[in-house]
Amino acid sequence: MCGIAGVWDRRGRTGLDALATSIEAMTKTLAHRGPDAGDFWIDEEAGLALGHRRLSIVDLSAAGAQPMVSSCGRFVISYNGEVYNADELRPGLQAARGRFRGHSDTEVIIEGVAEWGVAETVNRLIGMFAMAIWDRSNKALYLVRDRLGIKPLYWSDVDGRFLFGSELKALRADEQWAPELDQCALASYMRFGYVPTPLTIYSGVNKLPPGTLLTVRKGQKPTTSSYWSLDEIALTAQGARFRGDEEEATDTLDALLRDAVGRRMVADVPLGAFLSGGIDSSTVVALMQAQSTRPVRTFSIGFSESGYDEAKNAAAVARHLGTEHTELYASPTLALDVIPHLADIYDEPFADSSQVPTYLVSKMTREHVTVALSGDGGDELFGGYPRYFRSEALWRAIEATPQPLRSLAAFGVRSISPATWSALGGIIPEQRRPGQFGDKMHKLAGLLAGVPEASAFYQQVISLWVNPGTVVTAGAEKSGLLDDVRVRELIPDFAERMQYLDTLTYLPDDILTKVDRASMAVSLEARVPLLDHRVVAFSWSLPPAMKTGNGVGKHLLRRVLDRYVPRELVERPKQGFTMPIAAWLRNELRDWAEALLDERRLAKDGIFEPGPIRRRWSEHLGGRCDWQSQLWAVLMFQAWKERWLA
């Protein structure tokens, strides 16, 4: 894993020394992503510079150093990621282009580009990557991001000066770049807790969407094309569903996952895995151990607070599989010490509070290994989130209920406080009771009062601030995928439609962003075998009943895991990777939060309406409601603003 950056002044106004100064500054900001080495390459005539920071994983020698020039001298690459089928592509390329200098996957990519072209090469790759490729002959720059968005890539094109980087801080380091807050992106952030692709928190700066190739030429605007599309995968799968029985499907998935995991166990440095004891991470670790001749290194984190500890479950799975297990119990002090650094780690506002335990487990893991496999992606691919199989029945019931009755029911639900609902919910068995029961009842009231349309329903379900316009003083949300009326026609099945939306939004912009920044902040490479694009295609070919059958998510994935781990070790209500933010905001974090949410400060900034925020803060402190998610979104923006826009 590495960090990449680049600048191309297509106006021809930047000389060699200025280019060197700019690219060196940009690359330096990414040293945490690549602590082992760093370098840059300049095409003075074109006014272009490519930078690279290296975290050595495969081929630790100088033969794997970047930026790398192709053997023919035409192409130059700066690349972040790993390609897991490089050994299969190398022999054919060597036969065509001669002996390689080393055995790095970088050399396979750049020689592939010289032999097959950019688009054809990318389509042949199995892996995660963000790369920049410069064609010296045609004076064209290509940016590519992997199919699922595992690796990040940002870009900006202002007045003929094109910038790109693995993180926003690399673009900020260019002395000619002037950051400006994008209020529309902020409104979207307040809804989702992340800034959705292709937006960033800065005006004029973009995230490159997953599965996209961007082409930049002198005198032309950048153009994008899709080389891999979930739309095409979903359409193809719906017309050619898997026709075997459940046992055959389990065999196929087992073999596919075993291959995906095995490929990601190749490294010239120590390797391990995150283990929470849930379905996804346990499956990954089980398949690692099944292919290893020595105990796999596994790592987990726990909290002493009731309801937030997954470490015991992870330890039980580790004992059964025979892994070499390490766990960390995070004290409130240890977790709270991370919070002041979040704005630096994430670069733009990011409000998934599991960012803290993810960082802590990454930091602990890095003390032992350089690469860790993760179970991320299983929920989106195999229907793991409870909303997939609960929401459809609820939506259909709401859709069938006349509006006057829905409004009356909504009024009745809202007449009882969230705290009272939580107390009443105690009569529901724990394994069937949703977390934050009272607040979910009030969210249900919003659904009852709203418009019974599927995309609007989904948006309500996943929203933090349901009406961001009441909080953000200026800037309206830009339309996006959730506003596309064609989605319902493309994905008729309700649960699959939610999986589709999550895979294109929540997965890359929240889950994968969280894992990338947390792991890269401590120079740890995180690999996600469940998001092998072949696994993604197979998951979409499965009939919905094999994913969310009988009201249970990840049905087929569970069947695979049953072959390696007794079900009683992993069968429990879905918990999520969280920490007790609600309680900490009322206690240990209260002074910090109060300073950021100060009414006079909010009014002076003019970005937020103080009223709604102060009301929720008061209700949260008084224990009348649990507004942790909504307040955390405001707090993370305020902390980011204090760091980057002060």
Phi, psi and omega per residue, in radians:
M1 nan 2.586 -3.018
C2 -2.636 -3.046 3.013
G3 -2.237 2.426 -3.133
I4 -2.190 2.702 3.113
A5 -2.736 2.792 3.111
G6 -2.917 2.770 3.072
V7 -2.472 2.395 3.057
W8 -2.349 1.905 3.087
D9 -1.556 1.671 -3.090
R10 -1.336 -0.062 3.087
R11 -1.507 -0.242 -3.133
G12 1.289 0.487 -3.077
R13 -1.776 -0.002 -3.058
T14 -1.989 2.093 -3.133
G15 -1.420 -3.140 -3.056
L16 -1.040 -0.857 -3.088
D17 -1.100 -0.734 -3.141
A18 -1.168 -0.670 3.077
L19 -1.093 -0.783 -3.139
A20 -1.089 -0.732 3.125
T21 -1.099 -0.773 -3.104
S22 -1.154 -0.868 -3.068
I23 -1.203 -0.577 3.105
E24 -1.152 -0.717 3.122
A25 -1.170 -0.737 3.138
M26 -1.108 -0.779 -3.090
T27 -1.193 -0.613 -3.115
K28 -1.071 -0.570 -3.131
T29 -1.165 -0.260 -3.071
L30 -1.834 0.298 -3.078
A31 -1.037 -0.540 3.128
H32 -1.156 -0.482 3.113
R33 -1.359 -0.402 -3.129
G34 -2.579 1.424 -3.059
P35 -1.395 -0.174 -3.001
D36 -1.434 -0.540 -3.123
A37 -2.918 2.848 3.088
G38 -2.720 2.531 3.139
D39 -2.802 2.997 3.057
F40 -2.517 2.847 -3.107
W41 -2.359 2.395 -3.043
I42 -2.214 2.346 2.941
D43 -1.840 1.628 -3.014
E44 -1.082 -0.708 -3.102
E45 -1.081 -0.688 -3.125
A46 -1.454 -0.337 -3.079
G47 1.382 0.577 -3.063
L48 -2.128 2.516 3.076
A49 -2.423 2.378 3.071
L50 -2.010 2.369 3.126
G51 -2.126 2.747 -3.102
H52 -2.660 2.436 2.952
R53 -2.075 2.338 -2.965
R54 -1.944 2.241 2.873
L55 -1.894 1.854 -2.996
S56 -1.286 2.126 -3.119
I57 -2.156 -0.870 3.118
V58 -2.157 2.327 -3.029
D59 1.022 1.470 -3.060
L60 -1.353 -0.059 -3.085
S61 -1.374 3.037 3.094
A62 -1.138 -0.282 3.134
A63 -1.165 -0.301 3.115
G64 -1.746 0.127 -3.087
A65 -1.186 2.639 3.110
Q66 -2.276 2.877 -0.129
P67 -0.997 2.565 -3.064
M68 -2.042 2.389 3.128
V69 -1.758 2.405 3.118
S70 -1.120 2.779 -3.100
S71 -1.069 -0.481 3.126
C72 -1.464 -0.173 3.101
G73 1.467 -0.028 -3.048
R74 -1.463 -0.641 -3.004
F75 -1.983 2.555 3.092
V76 -2.277 2.413 -3.082
I77 -2.238 2.484 2.887
S78 -2.212 2.132 -2.859
Y79 -2.434 2.442 3.091
N80 -2.164 2.162 3.090
G81 2.473 -2.843 3.090
E82 -2.503 2.420 3.035
V83 -1.939 2.150 -2.967
Y84 -1.662 -0.054 3.052
N85 -2.045 0.427 -3.121
A86 -1.068 -0.665 -3.115
D87 -1.146 -0.449 3.120
E88 -1.429 -0.538 -3.141
L89 -1.424 -0.466 -3.005
R90 -1.077 -0.814 -3.070
P91 -1.005 -0.753 3.130
G92 -1.134 -0.662 3.121
L93 -1.218 -0.662 3.098
Q94 -1.129 -0.661 3.108
A95 -1.102 -0.611 -3.093
A96 -1.512 -0.555 -2.954
R97 -2.135 -0.001 3.103
G98 1.692 3.060 -3.053
R99 -1.109 2.450 3.123
F100 -1.449 2.739 3.111
R101 -1.307 -0.536 -3.101
G102 -2.637 -2.748 3.113
H103 -2.188 0.510 3.116
S104 -1.364 2.663 3.067
D105 -1.245 -0.415 3.091
T106 -1.025 -0.767 -3.121
E107 -1.154 -0.617 3.080
V108 -1.081 -0.764 -3.119
I109 -1.117 -0.893 -3.033
I110 -1.198 -0.590 3.057
E111 -1.291 -0.532 3.032
G112 -1.120 -0.727 3.092
V113 -1.070 -0.740 3.132
A114 -1.142 -0.531 -3.090
E115 -1.572 -0.759 -2.987
W116 -1.962 -0.271 -3.017
G117 1.692 2.883 -3.045
V118 -1.161 -0.946 -3.035
A119 -1.077 -0.770 -3.121
E120 -1.156 -0.676 3.115
T121 -1.101 -0.838 -3.105
V122 -1.057 -0.684 3.134
N123 -1.136 -0.382 -3.135
R124 -1.514 -0.188 -3.012
L125 -1.474 2.431 2.916
I126 -1.908 2.002 -3.119
G127 2.883 -2.918 3.066
M128 -2.157 2.391 -3.047
F129 -2.915 2.656 2.886
A130 -2.412 2.205 -3.008
M131 -2.513 2.700 3.003
A132 -2.145 2.295 -3.124
I133 -2.224 2.195 -3.126
W134 -1.855 2.174 3.072
D135 -1.677 1.848 -3.050
R136 -1.218 -0.489 -3.117
S137 -1.339 -0.832 -3.084
N138 -1.614 -0.013 -3.132
K139 0.900 0.938 3.131
A140 -2.233 2.416 3.098
L141 -1.944 2.309 3.138
Y142 -2.068 2.284 2.995
L143 -1.969 2.403 -3.109
V144 -2.367 2.387 3.049
R145 -2.111 2.518 -3.063
D146 -1.093 2.915 -2.939
R147 -1.058 -0.670 -3.060
L148 -1.786 -0.093 3.127
G149 1.446 0.582 3.141
I150 -1.203 -0.713 3.141
K151 -1.826 2.440 -3.064
P152 -1.529 2.720 3.036
L153 -2.752 2.158 -3.126
Y154 -1.989 2.632 3.102
W155 -2.629 2.754 3.122
S156 -2.581 2.514 3.112
D157 -2.373 1.783 -3.079
V158 -2.191 2.057 3.068
D159 0.926 0.752 3.067
G160 1.423 0.009 3.097
R161 -1.828 1.950 -3.065
F162 -1.759 2.219 3.137
L163 -2.156 2.592 3.001
F164 -2.615 2.801 3.119
G165 -3.024 2.837 3.115
S166 -1.221 -0.467 3.121
E167 -2.415 2.771 -3.108
L168 -1.120 -0.527 -3.113
K169 -1.091 -0.435 3.087
A170 -1.176 -0.718 3.110
L171 -1.180 -0.656 3.139
R172 -1.066 -0.490 -3.067
A173 -1.258 -0.276 3.089
D174 -1.290 2.137 -2.997
E175 -1.128 -0.306 -3.126
Q176 -1.625 -0.027 -3.101
W177 -1.623 2.225 -3.105
A178 -1.978 1.856 -3.091
P179 -1.222 2.456 3.109
E180 -2.433 2.254 -3.106
L181 -1.096 2.318 3.065
D182 -1.691 1.828 -3.084
Q183 -1.154 -0.543 3.109
C184 -1.185 -0.716 3.081
A185 -1.124 -0.631 3.099
L186 -1.094 -0.714 3.114
A187 -1.068 -0.739 3.102
S188 -1.145 -0.683 3.097
Y189 -1.034 -0.706 -3.114
M190 -1.170 -0.431 3.060
R191 -1.383 -0.830 -2.956
F192 -1.687 -0.410 -3.033
G193 1.512 0.062 3.041
Y194 -2.639 2.801 3.089
V195 -1.551 2.043 -3.032
P196 -1.291 2.503 3.044
T197 -1.078 2.422 0.176
P198 -1.652 0.168 -3.097
L199 -1.283 2.779 2.853
T200 -2.304 3.054 -3.131
I201 -1.228 -0.196 3.128
Y202 -1.824 2.426 3.031
S203 -1.144 2.403 3.076
G204 1.387 0.121 3.108
V205 -2.102 2.415 -3.008
N206 -2.197 2.610 2.859
K207 -1.569 2.347 3.028
L208 -1.300 2.162 -3.121
P209 -1.119 2.665 3.057
P210 -1.001 2.609 3.090
G211 1.185 0.416 -3.013
T212 -2.084 2.488 3.031
L213 -1.989 2.140 3.117
L214 -1.897 2.330 -3.118
T215 -2.056 2.282 3.136
V216 -2.150 2.236 3.084
R217 -2.268 2.715 -3.134
K218 -1.138 2.334 3.088
G219 1.370 0.095 -3.140
Q220 -2.258 2.698 3.048
K221 -1.311 2.564 3.087
P222 -1.027 2.493 3.112
T223 -2.145 2.623 3.131
T224 -2.148 2.625 3.038
S225 -2.508 2.639 -3.137
S226 -1.657 2.216 3.073
Y227 -1.773 -0.176 3.081
W228 -2.615 2.320 -3.034
S229 -2.345 2.207 3.054
L230 -1.133 -0.522 3.063
D231 -0.994 -0.838 -3.126
E232 -1.146 -0.700 3.113
I233 -1.064 -0.811 -3.106
A234 -1.155 -0.752 3.134
L235 -1.101 -0.800 3.129
T236 -1.074 -0.765 -3.094
A237 -1.137 -0.677 -3.114
Q238 -1.184 -0.411 3.103
G239 -1.613 -0.120 -3.112
A240 -2.542 1.131 -3.129
R241 -1.131 2.658 3.063
F242 -1.049 2.240 -3.010
R243 -1.822 -0.059 3.127
G244 -1.351 3.047 3.101
D245 -1.454 -3.127 -3.043
E246 -1.122 -0.631 3.136
E247 -1.165 -0.695 3.105
E248 -1.162 -0.675 3.102
A249 -1.132 -0.687 3.109
T250 -1.124 -0.746 3.102
D251 -1.050 -0.786 -3.107
T252 -1.121 -0.797 -3.130
L253 -1.160 -0.714 3.107
D254 -0.991 -0.862 -3.116
A255 -1.132 -0.705 -3.123
L256 -1.161 -0.772 3.125
L257 -1.188 -0.659 3.111
R258 -1.053 -0.724 3.114
D259 -1.177 -0.767 -3.129
A260 -1.083 -0.748 3.128
V261 -1.187 -0.793 -3.128
G262 -1.012 -0.735 3.121
R263 -1.064 -0.600 -3.077
R264 -1.513 0.093 3.065
M265 -1.687 0.052 -3.140
V266 -1.520 2.114 3.113
A267 -2.867 2.668 3.074
D268 -1.699 0.279 3.129
V269 -2.367 2.902 -3.141
P270 -1.033 2.516 -3.015
L271 -2.386 2.547 3.098
G272 -2.635 -2.696 -3.109
A273 -2.721 2.574 2.943
F274 -1.318 2.423 3.126
L275 -2.398 2.002 3.097
S276 -1.718 -0.280 -3.058
G277 1.580 0.043 3.073
G278 -1.501 -3.100 -3.069
I279 -1.073 -0.854 -2.992
D280 -1.178 -0.970 -3.096
S281 -1.176 -0.595 3.113
S282 -1.142 -0.654 3.095
T283 -1.120 -0.793 3.135
V284 -1.062 -0.824 -3.100
V285 -1.165 -0.688 3.120
A286 -1.054 -0.735 -3.139
L287 -1.290 -0.489 3.015
M288 -1.165 -0.856 -3.100
Q289 -1.118 -0.590 3.130
A290 -1.147 -0.343 -3.095
Q291 -1.977 0.189 -3.091
S292 -2.023 2.508 3.118
T293 -1.591 -0.044 3.122
R294 -2.347 2.806 3.125
P295 -1.034 2.285 3.084
V296 -1.256 2.482 3.060
R297 -1.426 2.176 3.132
T298 -2.191 2.683 -3.012
F299 -2.472 2.399 3.117
S300 -2.520 2.882 3.138
I301 -2.304 2.567 3.109
G302 -2.437 2.825 3.037
F303 -2.121 2.559 -3.126
S304 -1.269 -0.400 -3.119
E305 -1.131 2.414 -3.122
S306 -1.065 2.358 3.099
G307 1.569 -0.037 -3.093
Y308 -2.165 0.179 -3.037
D309 -1.870 1.921 3.061
E310 -1.775 -0.073 -3.021
A311 -1.108 -0.649 -3.130
K312 -1.131 -0.713 3.108
N313 -1.128 -0.733 3.129
A314 -1.101 -0.726 -3.130
A315 -1.100 -0.643 3.134
A316 -1.145 -0.745 3.106
V317 -1.147 -0.724 3.139
A318 -1.068 -0.728 3.125
R319 -1.102 -0.746 -3.128
H320 -1.105 -0.730 -3.081
L321 -1.445 -0.264 3.135
G322 1.364 0.579 3.130
T323 -1.449 2.868 2.998
E324 -1.594 1.777 -2.888
H325 -1.817 2.424 3.067
T326 -2.246 2.334 3.133
E327 -2.277 2.708 3.119
L328 -2.250 2.167 2.994
Y329 -1.666 2.004 -3.026
A330 -1.530 2.098 3.043
S331 -1.310 2.762 3.069
P332 -0.942 -0.668 -3.130
T333 -1.089 -0.771 -3.141
L334 -1.077 -0.763 3.139
A335 -1.195 -0.733 -3.088
L336 -1.182 -0.471 3.120
D337 -1.161 -0.355 -3.135
V338 -1.345 -0.558 -2.959
I339 -0.977 -0.721 3.119
P340 -1.096 -0.293 -3.087
H341 -1.697 -0.079 -3.030
L342 -1.104 -0.654 -3.138
A343 -1.103 -0.610 3.093
D344 -1.274 -0.707 -3.080
I345 -1.176 -0.730 -2.987
Y346 -1.728 -0.245 2.964
D347 1.256 -0.530 3.042
E348 -2.456 2.855 -3.099
P349 -0.941 2.335 -3.099
F350 -2.623 2.122 -2.897
A351 -2.085 0.468 2.996
D352 -1.544 1.875 -3.012
S353 -1.154 -0.239 3.058
S354 -1.239 -0.029 3.025
Q355 -1.014 -0.551 -3.104
V356 -1.262 -0.986 3.090
P357 -1.087 -0.528 3.095
T358 -1.116 -0.718 3.082
Y359 -1.136 -0.767 -3.090
L360 -1.115 -0.743 3.130
V361 -1.229 -0.562 3.068
S362 -1.149 -0.766 -3.132
K363 -1.091 -0.775 3.111
M364 -1.137 -0.710 -3.134
T365 -1.119 -0.685 -3.099
R366 -1.131 -0.359 3.092
E367 -1.220 -0.244 -3.065
H368 -2.089 -0.596 -3.077
V369 -2.416 2.965 3.118
T370 -1.883 -0.340 -3.133
V371 -2.248 2.396 3.083
A372 -2.366 2.321 3.047
L373 -1.504 2.536 -3.078
S374 -2.211 2.716 -3.139
G375 -1.671 0.265 -3.097
D376 -1.099 2.537 3.093
G377 1.849 -0.319 -3.096
G378 -1.106 -0.655 -3.130
D379 -1.129 -0.797 -3.095
E380 -1.202 -0.640 -3.075
L381 -1.418 -0.643 -2.992
F382 -2.030 0.268 3.001
G383 1.297 0.867 -3.062
G384 -1.546 -0.445 -3.100
Y385 -1.265 2.313 -3.134
P386 -0.962 -0.499 -3.115
R387 -1.111 -0.393 -3.132
Y388 -1.131 -0.761 -3.055
F389 -1.777 -0.170 3.060
R390 -1.622 -0.598 -2.980
S391 -1.223 -0.607 -3.086
E392 -1.080 -0.824 3.133
A393 -1.088 -0.697 3.135
L394 -1.152 -0.771 -3.121
W395 -1.096 -0.751 -3.130
R396 -1.151 -0.634 3.104
A397 -1.157 -0.732 3.111
I398 -1.137 -0.746 -3.122
E399 -1.061 -0.587 -3.094
A400 -1.485 -0.122 -3.085
T401 -1.677 2.266 3.119
P402 -1.008 2.572 -3.087
Q403 -0.962 -0.767 -3.136
P404 -1.019 -0.702 3.132
L405 -1.199 -0.659 3.105
R406 -1.109 -0.752 -3.141
S407 -1.104 -0.706 3.126
L408 -1.134 -0.727 3.124
A409 -1.142 -0.690 3.122
A410 -1.090 -0.733 3.109
F411 -1.073 -0.737 -3.136
G412 -1.114 -0.746 3.131
V413 -1.117 -0.751 -3.083
R414 -1.258 -0.324 3.141
S415 -1.264 -0.228 3.101
I416 -1.909 2.277 -3.059
S417 -1.176 2.693 3.075
P418 -0.974 -0.662 -3.141
A419 -1.094 -0.708 3.124
T420 -1.179 -0.721 3.099
W421 -1.053 -0.706 3.132
S422 -1.092 -0.689 3.104
A423 -1.152 -0.744 3.117
L424 -1.141 -0.577 -3.122
G425 -1.176 -0.195 3.129
G426 -1.082 -0.326 3.136
I427 -1.361 -0.253 3.122
I428 -1.426 2.327 3.111
P429 -0.928 2.447 -3.033
E430 -0.970 -0.684 -3.083
Q431 -1.208 -0.250 3.131
R432 -1.967 -0.052 -3.086
R433 -1.658 2.131 3.108
P434 -1.112 2.576 3.031
G435 -1.139 2.720 -3.107
Q436 0.869 0.915 -2.993
F437 -0.992 -0.784 -3.093
G438 -1.090 -0.731 3.140
D439 -1.217 -0.578 3.083
K440 -1.204 -0.549 3.060
M441 -1.133 -0.685 3.116
H442 -1.252 -0.538 3.031
K443 -1.172 -0.642 3.063
L444 -1.043 -0.677 3.113
A445 -1.064 -0.678 3.087
G446 -1.122 -0.652 3.100
L447 -1.165 -0.705 3.140
L448 -1.112 -0.638 -3.093
A449 -1.446 -0.224 -3.038
G450 -1.522 -2.953 -3.125
V451 -1.498 2.237 -3.092
P452 -1.357 1.134 3.093
E453 -2.139 2.427 -2.922
A454 -1.020 -0.820 -3.086
S455 -1.180 -0.656 3.081
A456 -1.141 -0.655 3.098
F457 -1.069 -0.846 3.136
Y458 -1.055 -0.744 -3.122
Q459 -1.086 -0.702 3.096
Q460 -1.099 -0.743 -3.081
V461 -1.063 -0.708 -3.016
I462 -1.692 -0.013 -3.059
S463 -1.365 2.465 2.948
L464 -1.462 -1.169 3.001
W465 -1.688 1.950 -3.028
V466 -1.154 -0.556 3.112
N467 -2.187 1.407 -3.094
P468 -1.000 -0.478 -3.137
G469 -1.084 -0.357 3.103
T470 -1.433 -0.149 -3.091
V471 -1.976 -0.732 -3.136
V472 -1.517 2.223 -3.014
T473 -1.258 -0.538 -3.106
A474 -2.457 2.641 3.112
G475 1.649 2.162 3.112
A476 -1.846 2.643 3.123
E477 -1.047 2.416 3.037
K478 -1.444 2.605 3.133
S479 -1.167 2.601 -3.120
G480 -2.570 -2.759 -3.064
L481 -1.046 -0.633 -3.105
L482 -1.196 -0.264 3.119
D483 -1.683 -0.008 -3.083
D484 -1.426 1.945 -3.078
V485 -1.214 -0.239 -3.116
R486 -1.347 -0.254 -3.070
V487 -1.095 -0.704 -3.124
R488 -1.110 -0.652 3.115
E489 -1.245 -0.654 3.141
L490 -1.184 -0.735 -3.085
I491 -2.162 1.535 -3.062
P492 -1.140 -0.637 -3.090
D493 -1.225 2.267 -3.024
F494 -1.078 -0.880 -3.103
A495 -1.121 -0.730 3.120
E496 -1.137 -0.574 3.112
R497 -1.127 -0.687 3.094
M498 -1.166 -0.671 3.070
Q499 -1.091 -0.738 3.122
Y500 -1.047 -0.856 -3.125
L501 -1.107 -0.744 3.125
D502 -1.114 -0.708 -3.100
T503 -1.133 -0.543 -3.121
L504 -1.610 -0.224 -3.075
T505 -2.184 -1.289 -3.049
Y506 -1.052 -0.691 -3.093
L507 -1.113 -0.991 -3.121
P508 -1.278 -0.625 -2.992
D509 -1.510 -0.377 3.099
D510 -1.975 -1.226 -2.993
I511 -1.030 -0.926 -3.065
L512 -1.274 -0.566 3.040
T513 -1.097 -0.799 3.138
K514 -1.012 -0.850 -3.090
V515 -1.181 -0.741 -3.137
D516 -1.078 -0.874 -3.071
R517 -1.191 -0.713 -3.110
A518 -1.152 -0.749 -3.119
S519 -1.281 -0.754 -3.115
M520 -1.211 -0.423 3.092
A521 -1.086 -0.419 3.128
V522 -2.016 0.290 3.094
S523 1.068 0.738 3.078
L524 -1.945 2.274 3.076
E525 -1.533 2.150 3.097
A526 -1.840 2.242 3.140
R527 -2.000 2.495 -3.024
V528 -2.171 1.478 -3.055
P529 -1.101 -0.501 3.134
L530 -1.140 -0.317 -3.137
L531 -1.734 0.310 2.903
D532 -0.958 2.279 -3.009
H533 -1.107 -0.388 3.082
R534 -1.260 -0.621 3.062
V535 -1.167 -0.700 3.114
V536 -1.037 -0.833 -3.129
A537 -1.084 -0.721 3.137
F538 -1.151 -0.709 -3.128
S539 -1.046 -0.625 3.139
W540 -1.317 -0.333 3.105
S541 -1.400 -0.265 -3.087
L542 -1.278 2.451 3.004
P543 -1.051 2.506 -3.109
P544 -0.896 -0.598 -3.113
A545 -1.105 -0.433 3.109
M546 -1.388 -0.160 3.110
K547 -1.859 -0.826 -3.090
T548 -2.182 0.672 -3.113
G549 -1.229 2.508 3.083
N550 0.990 0.560 3.079
G551 1.229 0.351 3.127
V552 -2.145 2.218 -3.125
G553 -1.379 2.791 3.081
K554 0.958 0.713 -3.048
H555 -0.985 -0.880 -3.075
L556 -1.244 -0.634 3.103
L557 -1.096 -0.646 3.070
R558 -1.098 -0.677 3.134
R559 -1.094 -0.674 3.077
V560 -1.116 -0.838 -3.102
L561 -1.104 -0.551 3.116
D562 -0.972 -0.450 -3.119
R563 -1.309 -0.229 -3.043
Y564 -2.163 -0.523 -3.050
V565 -2.342 2.298 3.083
P566 -0.995 2.417 -3.042
R567 -1.054 -0.580 -3.080
E568 -1.134 -0.322 3.124
L569 -1.378 -0.366 -3.071
V570 -2.120 -0.145 -3.066
E571 -1.449 1.817 3.114
R572 -2.802 2.855 3.126
P573 -1.042 2.490 3.126
K574 -1.094 2.244 -3.016
Q575 -1.868 -0.698 -3.052
G576 1.472 2.737 -3.065
F577 -1.649 1.448 -2.977
T578 -2.180 3.080 3.058
M579 -2.472 2.869 -3.005
P580 -1.349 1.070 -3.130
I581 -1.061 -0.712 -3.089
A582 -0.971 -0.837 -3.136
A583 -1.217 -0.699 -3.116
W584 -1.123 -0.611 3.114
L585 -1.129 -0.475 3.117
R586 -1.496 -0.194 -3.039
N587 -2.299 -1.650 -3.002
E588 -1.049 -0.580 -3.090
L589 -1.699 0.071 -2.996
R590 -1.071 -0.838 -3.097
D591 -1.121 -0.750 3.109
W592 -1.044 -0.793 -3.119
A593 -1.189 -0.717 -3.123
E594 -1.057 -0.682 3.130
A595 -1.127 -0.700 -3.128
L596 -1.321 -0.451 -3.102
L597 -1.777 0.199 -3.139
D598 -0.949 2.297 -3.035
E599 -1.059 -0.733 -3.137
R600 -1.161 -0.651 3.118
R601 -1.134 -0.790 3.125
L602 -1.078 -0.737 -3.134
A603 -1.160 -0.709 -3.131
K604 -1.139 -0.706 3.136
D605 -1.127 -0.644 3.113
G606 1.280 0.249 -3.128
I607 -1.629 -0.700 -3.138
F608 -1.971 2.639 2.929
E609 -1.354 2.061 -3.071
P610 -1.128 -0.600 -3.002
G611 -0.936 -1.046 -3.107
P612 -1.037 -0.627 -3.122
I613 -1.225 -0.788 -3.136
R614 -1.138 -0.633 3.115
R615 -1.105 -0.777 -3.126
R616 -1.209 -0.603 3.083
W617 -1.107 -0.763 3.119
S618 -1.124 -0.757 3.129
E619 -1.138 -0.630 3.126
H620 -1.202 -0.813 3.138
L621 -1.064 -0.624 -3.127
G622 -1.380 -0.089 3.128
G623 1.357 0.146 -3.135
R624 -1.329 -0.502 3.131
C625 -2.506 2.784 3.011
D626 -1.895 1.680 -3.126
W627 -1.804 0.508 -3.034
Q628 -0.993 -0.739 -3.069
S629 -1.171 -0.795 -3.132
Q630 -1.151 -0.740 -3.129
L631 -1.216 -0.639 3.126
W632 -1.091 -0.626 3.101
A633 -1.083 -0.770 3.117
V634 -1.146 -0.771 -3.102
L635 -1.105 -0.711 -3.141
M636 -1.186 -0.603 3.057
F637 -1.173 -0.794 -3.111
Q638 -1.075 -0.712 3.114
A639 -1.167 -0.679 3.098
W640 -1.133 -0.794 -3.127
K641 -1.062 -0.727 3.135
E642 -1.069 -0.611 -3.116
R643 -1.409 -0.725 -2.931
W644 -1.930 -0.366 -3.101
L645 -2.083 0.094 -3.109
A646 -1.162 nan nan
